[in-house]
């Protein structure tokens, strides 16, 4: 019997994180999660790092197919030679003692892992390693626990592995653990529309922006979609438009002057750092976590590039005149998790909008009271055209002066 060949190693679907192969000899597929379950280890979700596990899986399939083919050939030979002796050229012969049709030469165990398994287990001449393997293979194994809690923990670990410095995975953990609190540690097959609806209602009741609410639903839907793919499930309630939450079209949530003054009166420690740098310089979390002492220059100015996209280089280096209150509140080395958690607790305690609304509030104030040019400088926005796309630009002295005057105007309105 010839060993079945497998041509090619298949392809990797980067969207679904899934390997697949379809040839005349073999058709198979396996997601990263399925490979992790097979080999009892966390398989990396990249093509390059998961390839060895996929190739190992293909080898197991090849061996299993070879075993099936060998057993089929043996059963056919038993029927064919039920009444006649196999001819001399046949690889089969009849046992003179039992009359059973068998192979003349047993196949090499390195090539064929299971062949006439029950007979080999009973045969005293079977190698101990072979017998042990066959017993393990033939002994029924209890079904693996289908724990939703374990699936959530695995999803959080994958998100953390994609962003080891903590960016992004904290929100995923927050949303999925909230769903786990609603369901309890049940089997993921027992997730119902009741659980989904309760999660949806809780998300709507949270004091979050529309964007965060939409992200919460998207995170859960992505998680459930992966469960469907890995375990052949179907959560039809996901398709119900009633449970959709959209982020809107960029509506500008802003602070009122009274809300800013309330925030300034009550903010302390990390929340105060985030508040004043958000007002004074329009900083978001990425700007705050990358802030270093060398960014503060003579005269009480903060000079720093605002990186709007991790994949794009900094194009504009802004210079903001710092208020005395901001200089007093500055802290370095803060993490995104610390900032998000401290400001979330602070704004919920005082019923305030999200942190990113601070920049929108001040930019709007500058544009209304002074002009669009100063508002663009405050947001650290560059100009269009080839020059604007191709060069890093520092604020010129006249631009620094214009923005400084605008920031003094804002301070007079907000901190008076």
C-alpha positions as CSV (number, residue, x, y, z in Angstrom):
1,X,0.0,0.0,0.0
2,X,1.4,3.4,-0.9
3,X,1.4,6.2,1.7
4,X,-1.0,8.9,0.6
5,X,0.8,12.1,-0.4
6,X,-0.3,15.6,0.6
7,X,0.6,18.2,-2.0
8,X,1.0,21.7,-0.6
9,X,0.6,22.9,2.9
10,X,-2.6,24.9,2.6
11,X,-3.3,28.6,3.0
12,X,-3.9,30.9,6.0
13,X,-7.0,33.1,6.2
14,X,-5.7,36.2,8.1
15,X,-9.2,37.5,8.8
16,X,-10.6,34.3,10.3
17,X,-7.2,33.2,11.7
18,X,-7.8,29.8,10.0
19,X,-5.8,27.3,8.0
20,X,-7.3,25.3,5.2
21,X,-6.3,22.9,2.4
22,X,-8.3,21.5,-0.5
23,X,-6.6,19.0,-2.8
24,X,-7.4,15.7,-4.4
25,X,-5.7,13.9,-1.6
26,X,-7.0,15.9,1.4
27,X,-9.5,18.5,2.4
28,X,-9.2,20.0,5.8
29,X,-9.3,23.2,7.9
30,X,-8.5,24.3,11.4
31,X,-8.8,27.6,13.2
32,X,-6.1,28.8,15.6
33,X,-8.4,28.0,18.5
34,X,-9.0,24.4,17.2
35,X,-5.2,23.9,16.9
36,X,-4.8,25.1,20.5
37,X,-7.3,22.6,21.7
38,X,-5.7,19.8,19.8
39,X,-2.2,20.3,21.1
40,X,-3.2,21.6,24.6
41,X,-1.2,24.8,24.2
42,X,-1.8,28.4,23.2
43,X,-1.0,28.5,19.5
44,X,0.1,31.9,18.2
45,X,-2.4,33.6,15.8
46,X,0.1,34.6,13.2
47,X,0.7,32.6,10.0
48,X,4.4,32.0,10.5
49,X,4.2,30.9,14.2
50,X,1.2,28.7,13.8
51,X,2.5,26.9,10.7
52,X,4.4,24.2,12.6
53,X,1.2,23.2,14.5
54,X,-0.8,23.1,11.2
55,X,1.8,20.9,9.5
56,X,1.8,18.6,12.5
57,X,-2.0,18.4,12.2
58,X,-1.7,17.6,8.5
59,X,0.8,14.8,9.4
60,X,-1.8,13.4,11.9
61,X,-4.4,13.5,9.2
62,X,-2.1,11.8,6.7
63,X,-1.5,9.0,9.2
64,X,-5.1,8.6,10.1
65,X,-6.0,8.5,6.4
66,X,-3.3,5.8,5.8
67,X,-4.7,3.8,8.7
68,X,-8.2,4.0,7.3
69,X,-7.0,3.0,3.9
70,X,-5.1,0.0,5.4
71,X,-8.0,-1.2,7.4
72,X,-10.3,-0.9,4.4
73,X,-7.9,-3.0,2.3
74,X,-7.7,-5.6,5.0
75,X,-11.5,-5.9,5.3
76,X,-11.8,-6.1,1.5
77,X,-9.2,-8.9,1.5
78,X,-11.0,-10.9,4.1
79,X,-14.2,-10.8,2.0
80,X,-12.3,-11.5,-1.2
81,X,-10.5,-14.5,0.2
82,X,-13.2,-15.8,2.4
83,X,-13.4,-19.1,0.5
84,X,-10.1,-19.0,-1.5
85,X,-6.5,-18.8,-0.4
86,X,-4.8,-15.5,-1.3
87,X,-2.4,-15.9,-4.3
88,X,1.3,-15.9,-3.8
89,X,1.7,-12.3,-5.0
90,X,-0.9,-11.0,-2.6
91,X,0.4,-9.0,0.5
92,X,-2.2,-11.1,2.5
93,X,-2.1,-14.7,3.7
94,X,-4.4,-17.0,5.7
95,X,-3.3,-17.9,9.3
96,X,-3.0,-21.7,9.3
97,X,-4.2,-21.9,13.0
98,X,-7.2,-19.5,13.0
99,X,-7.9,-19.3,9.3
100,X,-8.0,-15.4,9.6
101,X,-6.8,-13.4,6.6
102,X,-3.9,-11.1,7.6
103,X,-1.0,-9.2,6.2
104,X,2.1,-11.2,5.5
105,X,4.3,-8.4,6.8
106,X,2.9,-6.0,9.5
107,X,3.3,-2.4,8.5
108,X,6.0,-0.3,10.3
109,X,4.5,1.4,13.3
110,X,6.4,4.6,12.5
111,X,4.3,4.8,9.3
112,X,1.0,3.3,10.5
113,X,0.0,4.2,14.0
114,X,-3.1,2.1,14.2
115,X,-3.7,-1.2,12.3
116,X,-5.9,-4.0,13.6
117,X,-5.7,-2.2,16.9
118,X,-7.7,-4.6,19.1
119,X,-5.7,-7.6,17.8
120,X,-2.4,-5.9,18.4
121,X,-3.3,-5.0,22.0
122,X,-4.0,-8.6,22.8
123,X,-0.9,-9.9,21.0
124,X,1.9,-10.6,23.5
125,X,4.5,-9.7,20.9
126,X,3.2,-6.2,20.4
127,X,5.8,-3.6,21.5
128,X,4.9,-2.0,24.9
129,X,5.1,1.5,23.4
130,X,2.7,0.5,20.6
131,X,0.3,-1.1,23.0
132,X,0.3,2.0,25.3
133,X,-0.4,4.2,22.3
134,X,-3.2,2.0,21.1
135,X,-4.8,1.8,24.5
136,X,-4.7,5.6,24.9
137,X,-6.1,6.1,21.4
138,X,-9.0,3.6,21.8
139,X,-9.9,4.5,25.4
140,X,-12.9,6.8,25.4
141,X,-12.0,10.2,26.7
142,X,-14.4,12.4,28.7
143,X,-15.6,15.4,26.7
144,X,-13.7,18.6,27.4
145,X,-15.5,21.0,29.6
146,X,-17.1,23.7,27.5
147,X,-16.6,26.6,29.9
148,X,-17.5,30.1,28.8
149,X,-15.3,31.4,31.6
150,X,-12.3,29.6,30.0
151,X,-13.2,30.9,26.5
152,X,-13.4,34.5,27.8
153,X,-10.0,34.1,29.6
154,X,-8.5,32.8,26.4
155,X,-9.9,35.7,24.3
156,X,-8.5,38.2,26.8
157,X,-5.1,36.5,26.7
158,X,-5.1,36.6,22.9
159,X,-6.0,40.3,23.0
160,X,-3.2,41.0,25.5
161,X,-0.7,39.0,23.3
162,X,-1.5,41.2,20.3
163,X,-0.9,44.4,22.4
164,X,1.6,43.4,25.1
165,X,2.0,47.0,26.3
166,X,-1.7,47.1,27.3
167,X,-3.1,49.1,24.4
168,X,-6.6,48.1,23.6
169,X,-6.9,44.8,25.5
170,X,-8.1,46.4,28.8
171,X,-11.4,47.4,27.2
172,X,-11.9,43.9,25.7
173,X,-11.3,42.5,29.2
174,X,-13.8,44.9,30.7
175,X,-16.5,44.1,28.1
176,X,-16.1,40.3,28.1
177,X,-15.9,40.0,31.9
178,X,-19.1,42.0,32.1
179,X,-20.7,39.4,29.9
180,X,-19.3,36.6,32.0
181,X,-20.7,38.2,35.1
182,X,-24.2,38.1,33.5
183,X,-24.0,34.5,32.4
184,X,-22.0,32.9,35.1
185,X,-19.6,30.0,34.3
186,X,-21.9,28.1,32.0
187,X,-21.1,26.1,28.9
188,X,-20.7,28.4,25.9
189,X,-23.4,26.2,24.1
190,X,-25.9,27.5,26.7
191,X,-25.6,31.2,25.8
192,X,-29.1,32.5,25.0
193,X,-30.8,35.6,23.8
194,X,-31.6,36.3,27.4
195,X,-27.9,36.7,28.3
196,X,-27.3,38.8,25.1
197,X,-30.3,41.1,25.8
198,X,-29.2,41.6,29.5
199,X,-25.7,42.6,28.3
200,X,-27.2,45.0,25.7
201,X,-29.4,46.6,28.4
202,X,-26.4,47.0,30.7
203,X,-24.3,48.6,28.0
204,X,-27.0,51.1,27.2
205,X,-27.3,52.0,30.9
206,X,-23.6,52.7,31.3
207,X,-22.4,56.3,31.4
208,X,-20.3,55.7,28.2
209,X,-20.2,57.5,24.9
210,X,-22.0,56.1,21.9
211,X,-18.6,55.0,20.6
212,X,-17.8,53.0,23.7
213,X,-21.3,51.4,23.7
214,X,-20.8,50.4,20.1
215,X,-17.4,49.0,20.8
216,X,-18.8,47.0,23.7
217,X,-21.4,45.3,21.4
218,X,-18.8,44.8,18.7
219,X,-16.4,43.1,21.1
220,X,-19.1,40.7,22.2
221,X,-20.2,40.0,18.7
222,X,-16.6,39.2,17.6
223,X,-16.2,36.9,20.5
224,X,-19.5,35.0,19.7
225,X,-18.6,34.9,16.0
226,X,-15.4,33.1,16.9
227,X,-17.2,30.6,19.1
228,X,-19.5,29.9,16.2
229,X,-16.6,29.2,13.8
230,X,-14.6,27.1,16.3
231,X,-17.5,25.0,17.6
232,X,-20.1,24.9,14.8
233,X,-22.6,27.0,16.6
234,X,-25.1,29.6,15.5
235,X,-26.2,32.5,17.7
236,X,-29.0,33.8,15.5
237,X,-29.9,36.6,18.0
238,X,-26.8,38.4,16.9
239,X,-28.5,39.3,13.7
240,X,-31.5,41.1,15.3
241,X,-31.2,44.8,14.5
242,X,-32.9,45.6,17.7
243,X,-29.6,45.0,19.6
244,X,-27.4,47.2,17.4
245,X,-25.8,50.3,18.8
246,X,-24.2,52.7,16.4
247,X,-21.5,55.3,17.2
248,X,-23.3,58.0,15.3
249,X,-21.6,60.3,12.8
250,X,-18.9,61.9,15.1
251,X,-21.2,64.0,17.2
252,X,-19.1,66.3,19.3
253,X,-19.8,65.7,23.0
254,X,-18.4,68.7,24.8
255,X,-18.1,70.0,28.4
256,X,-20.0,73.1,29.4
257,X,-18.0,75.8,31.2
258,X,-19.8,74.9,34.4
259,X,-18.8,71.2,34.0
260,X,-15.1,72.2,33.4
261,X,-15.1,74.4,36.5
262,X,-16.7,71.5,38.5
263,X,-14.0,69.2,37.2
264,X,-11.2,71.6,38.1
265,X,-12.5,72.1,41.6
266,X,-12.7,68.3,42.3
267,X,-9.9,66.6,40.2
268,X,-6.9,65.3,42.1
269,X,-3.8,63.3,41.4
270,X,-3.9,61.3,38.1
271,X,-7.4,62.6,37.2
272,X,-6.1,66.2,37.5
273,X,-3.1,65.5,35.3
274,X,-5.4,64.1,32.6
275,X,-7.8,67.0,33.0
276,X,-5.4,69.9,32.8
277,X,-3.3,68.4,29.9
278,X,-6.5,67.6,28.1
279,X,-7.6,71.2,28.4
280,X,-4.3,73.0,28.1
281,X,-2.8,70.9,25.2
282,X,-5.7,68.8,23.9
283,X,-3.8,65.6,24.9
284,X,-5.4,62.1,24.7
285,X,-4.1,59.0,26.4
286,X,-1.3,58.3,23.9
287,X,0.0,61.8,24.3
288,X,-0.1,61.5,28.1
289,X,1.6,58.1,28.3
290,X,4.5,59.2,26.0
291,X,5.1,62.5,27.9
292,X,8.7,62.9,29.1
293,X,10.5,65.7,31.1
294,X,12.5,66.7,28.0
295,X,9.3,67.8,26.4
296,X,9.0,70.8,28.8
297,X,11.2,73.6,27.4
298,X,12.4,76.9,28.7
299,X,9.7,79.5,29.3
300,X,7.1,77.0,30.5
301,X,6.2,75.6,27.1
302,X,5.5,72.0,26.1
303,X,7.0,71.0,22.8
304,X,5.9,67.6,21.5
305,X,4.7,65.8,18.4
306,X,1.1,64.4,18.5
307,X,1.2,60.9,16.9
308,X,-2.4,60.4,15.5
309,X,-1.8,56.9,14.1
310,X,0.7,54.2,15.2
311,X,1.5,53.4,11.5
312,X,2.2,57.0,10.5
313,X,5.1,59.2,11.5
314,X,4.7,62.4,13.5
315,X,4.1,65.2,11.0
316,X,3.7,68.2,13.3
317,X,5.5,69.2,16.5
318,X,3.4,71.5,18.5
319,X,4.3,74.1,21.2
320,X,1.8,74.9,23.9
321,X,2.2,77.5,26.6
322,X,1.5,75.7,29.9
323,X,-0.7,77.2,32.5
324,X,0.7,77.3,36.1
325,X,-1.9,74.8,37.2
326,X,-0.9,72.4,34.4
327,X,2.8,72.5,35.3
328,X,1.9,71.8,38.9
329,X,-0.2,68.7,38.0
330,X,2.2,67.1,35.4
331,X,3.2,63.5,36.1
332,X,5.4,61.2,34.0
333,X,5.4,57.5,33.3
334,X,1.6,57.0,33.6
335,X,0.1,54.0,31.8
336,X,-3.1,54.0,29.7
337,X,-4.8,51.7,32.2
338,X,-4.0,54.1,35.1
339,X,-5.3,57.1,33.2
340,X,-8.4,55.5,31.9
341,X,-9.4,54.0,35.3
342,X,-8.7,57.1,37.3
343,X,-10.6,59.4,34.9
344,X,-13.5,57.0,34.6
345,X,-14.0,56.9,38.3
346,X,-13.7,60.7,38.5
347,X,-16.1,61.6,35.7
348,X,-18.7,59.0,36.9
349,X,-18.5,60.5,40.4
350,X,-19.3,64.0,39.0
351,X,-21.4,63.1,36.0
352,X,-19.0,64.5,33.4
353,X,-18.4,63.6,29.7
354,X,-15.6,61.5,28.5
355,X,-12.0,62.7,28.5
356,X,-11.6,63.2,24.8
357,X,-14.4,65.8,24.9
358,X,-12.0,68.2,26.6
359,X,-10.0,68.9,23.5
360,X,-13.3,69.3,21.5
361,X,-14.5,71.8,24.1
362,X,-11.4,74.0,24.1
363,X,-11.0,73.8,20.3
364,X,-14.6,74.9,19.8
365,X,-14.1,77.8,22.3
366,X,-10.9,79.0,20.5
367,X,-12.6,78.8,17.0
368,X,-15.7,80.7,18.2
369,X,-13.8,83.4,20.1
370,X,-10.6,83.8,18.2
371,X,-10.3,81.9,14.9
372,X,-9.9,78.7,13.0
373,X,-6.1,79.1,12.6
374,X,-5.6,79.1,16.4
375,X,-8.0,76.2,16.8
376,X,-5.9,74.1,14.3
377,X,-2.7,75.0,16.1
378,X,-4.3,73.9,19.4
379,X,-5.2,70.5,17.8
380,X,-1.7,70.3,16.3
381,X,-3.0,69.8,12.8
382,X,-0.8,70.2,9.8
383,X,-1.5,71.7,6.4
384,X,-2.5,69.8,3.2
385,X,-0.5,69.3,0.0
386,X,2.8,67.5,-0.6
387,X,4.8,69.7,1.8
388,X,2.3,69.0,4.6
389,X,2.5,65.3,4.0
390,X,6.2,64.9,3.6
391,X,7.9,67.0,6.3
392,X,7.9,67.3,10.1
393,X,7.1,70.9,10.9
394,X,7.6,72.8,14.1
395,X,5.5,75.7,15.1
396,X,7.0,79.0,14.0
397,X,7.4,81.8,16.5
398,X,4.4,83.7,15.2
399,X,2.3,80.5,15.5
400,X,3.5,79.9,19.0
401,X,2.5,83.4,19.9
402,X,-0.9,83.1,18.4
403,X,-1.6,79.8,20.2
404,X,-0.3,81.3,23.5
405,X,-2.7,84.2,23.3
406,X,-5.6,81.8,22.6
407,X,-4.7,79.6,25.6
408,X,-4.5,82.6,27.9
409,X,-8.0,83.6,26.7
410,X,-9.3,80.0,27.5
411,X,-7.6,80.0,30.9
412,X,-9.3,83.3,31.8
413,X,-12.7,81.9,30.9
414,X,-12.3,78.5,32.6
415,X,-10.1,79.2,35.6
416,X,-11.4,82.6,36.5
